[in-house]
Amino acid sequence: MDPSAMMSRCMEMMEKRGVSPGAVRRWRILMGARTFLEGPGALLGRAEELGLSQEQRERLETQLRSARNSAREVLTPEQTERLGDLPDSPQSLKEVCREMASKMGPMGSGMPDMGEMIKRMMGGGGANGPAPGPDTPQGG
């Protein structure tokens, strides 16, 4: 099955399982989002690991909001309208996946257990243990 058809099938199954259209939409946006891994959002996502001070977090939040406002200024009114209703606060893929995982389970027809897969990707473990991270040996 080609990737586009597989994505469409997954989207249909998510909606059938009660994942809100808003969560599906946010997931699609985040899956296609490009970001610098040392950009404000990425650094805030690693705040604990990096030991960021409160002042550093606040400065990065300001930069994140500034980038959002600058990006919106580039759009035409029609494009801004097409954005639709989006949350005012930043969203991580982990937050959206957590909402989706609560609704997902085995999908049948050889498809993986999406709820289990999402939990593992978020580092929450599951039947097969935690998802491998950058310091976890691969293979066995």
Secondary structure, 3 states (H helix, E strand, C coil): CCHHHHHHHHHHHHHHCCCCHHHHHHHHHHHHCCCCCCCHHHHHHCHHHHCCCHHHHHHHHHHHHHHHHHHHHHCCHHHHHHHCCCCCCCCCHHHHHHHHHCCCCCCCCCCCCHHHHHHHHCCCCCCCCCCCCCCCCCCC
